[in-house]
Amino acid sequence: MGIVNLACWGLGILLIVAGYTQARGPYGRYQQLKEQEANIARYEGWRGNRLRDEGPSAATLMAEQLRARVRLWAFVAVVGVVLMFVGFAVH
């Protein structure tokens, strides 16, 4: 086992943990926003769709930002997994 293997494993684990911990919060908030938007849509359907203006709402814009953050940190975690496999492949 060489130093390159250990470095790849260590960096891979670090990136996986960082990606998971950083994506967990925005993902939870994103799920809450989706539920809130669904509730608003049901209420608007009940009221005859008279409540909203055209265009994206603040919640929709925030959901887009949260999705982008989750994608970024998920990518970091995937890079960590790739490094773990590289650590096993390097001799």
matplotlib code that plots the C-alpha trace (Angstrom):
import matplotlib.pyplot as plt

x = [0.0, 1.5, 1.2, -0.8, -3.4, -3.8, -3.9, -6.7, -8.6, -8.3, -9.2, -12.0, -13.5, -13.1, -14.9, -17.7, -18.3, -18.1, -20.5, -23.0, -22.9, -23.1, -25.9, -28.1, -29.3, -30.2, -31.9, -34.1, -35.1, -35.7, -38.2, -40.0, -40.3, -41.7, -44.3, -45.2, -45.6, -47.8, -50.0, -50.2, -51.2, -53.9, -55.2, -55.2, -57.1, -59.7, -59.9, -60.0, -56.3, -56.8, -54.0, -50.7, -49.1, -47.4, -43.7, -41.6, -42.3, -39.6, -40.0, -39.4, -36.2, -35.0, -35.7, -33.5, -30.7, -31.0, -31.0, -27.8, -26.2, -27.3, -26.0, -22.6, -22.1, -23.4, -20.7, -18.1, -19.2, -19.1, -15.5, -14.8, -16.2, -14.1, -11.0, -11.7, -11.8, -8.6, -7.0, -7.9, -6.7, -3.3, -0.6]
y = [0.0, 3.2, 6.8, 7.6, 5.0, 6.4, 9.9, 9.0, 7.2, 10.0, 12.7, 10.6, 10.1, 13.8, 14.8, 12.3, 13.5, 17.2, 16.7, 14.8, 17.3, 20.3, 19.0, 17.7, 21.1, 22.6, 19.3, 19.4, 23.0, 22.2, 19.5, 21.9, 24.4, 21.8, 20.9, 24.5, 25.1, 22.1, 23.4, 26.8, 25.2, 23.2, 26.3, 28.2, 25.5, 25.6, 29.4, 29.5, 30.4, 34.1, 34.6, 34.5, 36.9, 35.6, 34.8, 32.9, 33.3, 33.9, 30.3, 29.0, 31.1, 29.9, 26.3, 26.8, 28.1, 25.2, 22.7, 24.2, 23.9, 20.3, 19.5, 21.1, 19.2, 15.9, 16.4, 16.8, 13.6, 11.8, 13.0, 11.6, 8.2, 8.3, 9.0, 6.1, 3.8, 5.4, 4.6, 0.9, 0.9, 2.6, 0.2]
z = [0.0, -1.1, 0.0, -3.2, -2.2, 1.3, 0.0, -2.5, 0.2, 2.7, 0.3, -1.1, 2.4, 3.2, 0.0, 0.6, 4.1, 3.1, 0.2, 2.3, 5.2, 3.0, 0.8, 3.6, 4.8, 1.4, 0.3, 3.4, 2.8, -0.8, 0.2, 2.5, -0.3, -2.6, 0.0, 0.5, -3.2, -3.5, -0.7, -2.3, -5.6, -4.0, -2.2, -5.4, -7.2, -4.5, -4.8, -8.6, -9.3, -8.5, -6.0, -7.9, -10.3, -13.5, -13.2, -10.7, -7.0, -4.4, -3.3, -6.8, -7.1, -3.8, -4.8, -7.9, -5.7, -3.3, -6.2, -7.5, -4.1, -3.7, -7.2, -6.4, -3.2, -4.7, -7.4, -4.7, -3.1, -6.4, -6.9, -3.5, -4.5, -7.7, -5.7, -3.5, -6.5, -7.9, -4.5, -5.0, -8.6, -8.1, -7.2]

ax = plt.figure().add_subplot(projection="3d")
ax.plot(x, y, z, "-o")
ax.set_aspect("equal")
plt.show()
